[in-house]
Amino acid sequence: MLWQLLWPALGGLLIGSLGRLAVPGPVSMPWPRTLAAGLLGGVGGGLLASVVIGREHRVICFVIAALFAALLVYGYSIVRRSRALARS
């Protein structure tokens, strides 16, 4: 049980930090928020994938968790950028 939470969490932290690098242009998102978004996306995506497709497909669950983490970081950066453009 612990590994099913630990792997997506570690993957989320890694993908969250890499997701920041994948976003073009300057990112107005502090590093702790980037890691938190990656962590939440990784754990949430991993839990959702394990419920939907089953715990025995660990690699697929990890990939889905990484995709959720990257999408969460990217989506947050898009929302922040659009809000900054709307203010100016």
C-alpha positions as CSV (number, residue, x, y, z in Angstrom):
1,M,0.0,0.0,0.0
2,L,2.8,2.4,0.9
3,W,4.6,1.8,-2.5
4,Q,1.4,2.6,-4.3
5,L,1.4,6.1,-2.8
6,L,5.2,6.6,-2.8
7,W,5.9,5.9,-6.4
8,P,3.3,8.3,-7.8
9,A,4.4,10.9,-5.3
10,L,8.1,10.6,-6.3
11,G,7.1,10.6,-9.9
12,G,4.9,13.6,-9.4
13,L,7.7,15.6,-7.8
14,L,10.0,14.7,-10.7
15,I,7.4,15.4,-13.4
16,G,6.3,18.6,-11.6
17,S,9.8,19.9,-11.8
18,L,10.3,18.8,-15.4
19,G,6.9,20.2,-16.3
20,R,8.1,23.6,-15.3
21,L,10.9,23.3,-17.8
22,A,8.5,22.2,-20.5
23,V,6.4,25.3,-20.2
24,P,7.6,27.9,-22.8
25,G,8.5,31.4,-21.6
26,P,8.9,32.7,-18.1
27,V,6.9,30.8,-15.4
28,S,5.6,32.9,-12.5
29,M,5.1,29.8,-10.4
30,P,7.3,29.4,-7.4
31,W,9.2,26.1,-7.0
32,P,7.3,24.9,-3.9
33,R,4.0,25.3,-5.8
34,T,5.4,23.5,-8.8
35,L,6.4,20.6,-6.6
36,A,3.0,20.6,-4.8
37,A,1.2,20.6,-8.2
38,G,3.3,17.7,-9.4
39,L,2.8,15.8,-6.1
40,L,-1.0,16.3,-6.2
41,G,-1.2,15.3,-9.8
42,G,1.0,12.3,-9.4
43,V,-0.8,10.9,-6.3
44,G,-4.2,11.8,-7.7
45,G,-3.5,10.3,-11.1
46,G,-1.9,7.2,-9.6
47,L,-4.9,6.5,-7.3
48,L,-7.4,7.1,-10.1
49,A,-5.5,4.8,-12.5
50,S,-5.2,2.1,-9.9
51,V,-9.0,2.2,-9.2
52,V,-9.9,2.3,-12.9
53,I,-7.5,-0.3,-14.4
54,G,-6.3,-2.2,-11.3
55,R,-3.3,-2.2,-9.1
56,E,-1.5,-5.0,-11.1
57,H,-0.7,-2.6,-13.9
58,R,1.9,-0.6,-12.0
59,V,3.8,0.8,-15.0
60,I,0.6,2.0,-16.7
61,C,-0.5,3.6,-13.4
62,F,2.8,5.3,-13.0
63,V,2.7,6.7,-16.6
64,I,-0.9,8.0,-16.0
65,A,0.2,9.6,-12.7
66,A,3.1,11.3,-14.5
67,L,0.7,12.6,-17.2
68,F,-1.7,14.0,-14.6
69,A,1.2,15.7,-12.8
70,A,2.5,17.3,-16.0
71,L,-1.0,18.4,-17.0
72,L,-1.6,20.0,-13.6
73,V,1.6,22.0,-13.8
74,Y,1.1,23.0,-17.4
75,G,-2.6,23.9,-16.7
76,Y,-1.7,26.0,-13.7
77,S,0.9,27.9,-15.7
78,I,-1.6,28.6,-18.4
79,V,-4.1,29.9,-15.9
80,R,-1.6,32.2,-14.2
81,R,-0.3,33.5,-17.6
82,S,-3.9,34.3,-18.8
83,R,-4.7,36.1,-15.5
84,A,-1.5,38.1,-15.8
85,L,-2.4,39.1,-19.4
86,A,-5.9,40.1,-18.4
87,R,-4.6,42.4,-15.7
88,S,-2.3,44.3,-18.1
